Amino acid sequence: MAFKLDPEMAHNLGMDLLAKIPGPASTIWNQNDLNEKYAVNLNCGLKWPFPVGLAAGLDKEAKTIDFFSKLYFGAIEVGTVTPKPQEGNPKPRLFRLKKDESLLNRMGFNNAGMMTIKQNITSSSTNGKILGINLGKNKTTSAEDAKQDYQTLYREFSSIGDYLVVNVSSPNTPGLRDLQAKESLEEIFVCLENVRKENPVPLFVKVSPDMAKQGYEDVVELSLKYNLAGIIATNTSIMPERGLGGVSGELIKKKSKESRKYLLDLTKGTNLDIIGVGGISSFQDVKEFWEAGGKVVQVYTSFIYQGPALLKEIKCEIDNFLKDQDVSTLNEYFMKRIDS
Ligand SMILES: Cc1cc2nc3c(=O)[nH]c(=O)nc-3n(C[C@H](O)[C@H](O)[C@H](O)COP(=O)(O)O)c2cc1C
């Protein structure tokens, strides 16, 4: 039924309902599950209670943290938040590519601005889950001033987020992806140095799947130089033949996976963690990411198509996987992986 409505209207209705109605009991996180079995330790000190998180963009305004954190999500990433409220692009701006289990969106960081979102966060409960906050510049902020937006946002959110994300990879804010270029990105990291010293919190940078290899090499170099916690790979991809905006889901699986693989190879032996996102839709995808050297992932589009059952299924598959691996916790598997 929800799939017959306009996608954004269905999305908003769904979010309102989700905020009020609990899902099927079997998809609800049981506090007994808050044990070591599914927990994953990242190098930056964060401990995700489950290896799958909710990607940015679904709970843009942090209105539904209470609900999402009751599902089998190990982390909830809210945002993108901009300093000032903004409406985003004209509607329609969210489209289902149903045959391909994908989405096309050109939302453009519609959000209520940092002050409202901060209030929403502080009045929510994360139920022991990790909270990420994804930061972006306002559309009206010039490229030269973008760093100030990130600094302002860092200052506002560093005391309430478990991790923060510099988002420079959405295709829907004109010029945003240019900030991924080495010089521009370095300016942002330099501008963040002082506020990070005042209140250190793990900081990630989120990248696009459309970058050339050199681009990823530059991001890794800067992430090491400025002591980031890691890289979130990837955001949506541009596919002009599908329309204006960013594509997510199955259609970007291959491209996104290649970007992640390249980043995992580049960061092997460093303290950087790669958070995998883009076309992840099954335990098989999670397992492949583990085998390539990663630990935690996020989902968006597959969650829209499959709902909370996706997480429940991944949980069951993890149970089988741990038995096959002859270990009792995921952290034990990751240790064993390093040793072998
Ligand atoms: C409708 C929609 C809105 C999104 N909004 C954001 C956003 O505000 N900030 C962000 O960093 N990523 C955003 N994303 C990107 C997702 O977080 C994710 O990186 C991307 O969709 C790839 O993952 P997926 O294939 O599991 O959907 C959005 C994606 C969709 C489909």
The ligand as an SDF file (V2000), in Angstrom:
LIG
                    3D

 31 33  0  0  0  0  0  0  0  0999 V2000
   16.3600    9.5600    0.1330 C   0  0  0  0  0  0  0  0  0  0  0  0
   17.7990    9.5270    0.5500 C   0  0  0  0  0  0  0  0  0  0  0  0
   18.3110   10.5820    1.3050 C   0  0  0  0  0  0  0  0  0  0  0  0
   19.6470   10.5760    1.7090 C   0  0  0  0  0  0  0  0  0  0  0  0
   20.1100   11.6120    2.4590 N   0  0  0  0  0  0  0  0  0  0  0  0
   21.4050   11.5890    2.8880 C   0  0  0  0  0  0  0  0  0  0  0  0
   21.8890   12.6280    3.7090 C   0  0  0  0  0  0  0  0  0  0  0  0
   21.1840   13.5430    4.0950 O   0  0  0  0  0  0  0  0  0  0  0  0
   23.1940   12.5750    4.0820 N   0  0  0  0  0  0  0  0  0  0  0  0
   24.0350   11.5470    3.7060 C   0  0  0  0  0  0  0  0  0  0  0  0
   25.2100   11.5310    4.0910 O   0  0  0  0  0  0  0  0  0  0  0  0
   23.5740   10.5420    2.9400 N   0  0  0  0  0  0  0  0  0  0  0  0
   22.2940   10.5270    2.5300 C   0  0  0  0  0  0  0  0  0  0  0  0
   21.8350    9.5090    1.7530 N   0  0  0  0  0  0  0  0  0  0  0  0
   22.7760    8.4460    1.3370 C   0  0  0  0  0  0  0  0  0  0  0  0
   22.7140    7.2200    2.2280 C   0  0  0  0  0  0  0  0  0  0  0  0
   23.1040    7.5330    3.5520 O   0  0  0  0  0  0  0  0  0  0  0  0
   23.6420    6.1130    1.6740 C   0  0  0  0  0  0  0  0  0  0  0  0
   24.9830    6.5640    1.7340 O   0  0  0  0  0  0  0  0  0  0  0  0
   23.3130    5.7430    0.2430 C   0  0  0  0  0  0  0  0  0  0  0  0
   21.9230    5.7110    0.0350 O   0  0  0  0  0  0  0  0  0  0  0  0
   23.8910    4.3820   -0.1330 C   0  0  0  0  0  0  0  0  0  0  0  0
   23.3910    3.3650    0.7100 O   0  0  0  0  0  0  0  0  0  0  0  0
   22.1500    2.4020    0.2880 P   0  0  0  0  0  0  0  0  0  0  0  0
   22.4690    1.8160   -1.0460 O   0  0  0  0  0  0  0  0  0  0  0  0
   22.0720    1.3880    1.4140 O   0  0  0  0  0  0  0  0  0  0  0  0
   20.9410    3.2530    0.2310 O   0  0  0  0  0  0  0  0  0  0  0  0
   20.5020    9.4820    1.3410 C   0  0  0  0  0  0  0  0  0  0  0  0
   19.9800    8.4340    0.5920 C   0  0  0  0  0  0  0  0  0  0  0  0
   18.6440    8.4300    0.1990 C   0  0  0  0  0  0  0  0  0  0  0  0
   18.1200    7.2600   -0.6100 C   0  0  0  0  0  0  0  0  0  0  0  0
  1  2  1  0
  2  3  1  0
  2 30  2  0
  3  4  2  0
  4  5  1  0
  4 28  1  0
  5  6  2  0
  6  7  1  0
  6 13  1  0
  7  8  2  0
  7  9  1  0
  9 10  1  0
 10 11  2  0
 10 12  1  0
 12 13  2  0
 13 14  1  0
 14 15  1  0
 14 28  1  0
 15 16  1  0
 16 17  1  0
 16 18  1  0
 18 19  1  0
 18 20  1  0
 20 21  1  0
 20 22  1  0
 22 23  1  0
 23 24  1  0
 24 25  2  0
 24 26  1  0
 24 27  1  0
 28 29  2  0
 29 30  1  0
 30 31  1  0
M  END
$$$$
